[in-house]
Amino acid sequence: MSFVSQILQPGGGVLLIPFIRTVILCLFATTVTAFFCGVARVHMAILSCLGGGLLLSISFFMNEYDKVLGDGRNNKTSASSGNGSKVTNSYNNNNNNLKTD
């Protein structure tokens, strides 16, 4: 199955989390740098807080998603290096085991 078809199937957005996290991290780094350079300080401070909040919420989502997939199942995921690989591997390993009530 191709990467594009995996993304477009229901629940496929989980595969994009590492990429989304990288983009938000770049946004955060850019806004913090602009803040320290004195460019639109108030706006950059607010955007930095929003970017940091997004990074925290994605990390929270990844942890909770791994907990849900790990409950009652023998999860064979690789160790997470903090870049979202654990979520992606969990999704790939359990893609066919997901059931809805």
Summary of the structure (lengths in Angstrom):
residues: 101
radius of gyration: 16.8
end to end distance: 26.1
largest distance: 52.8
contacts: 233
relative contact order: 0.13
helix: 74%
strand: 0%
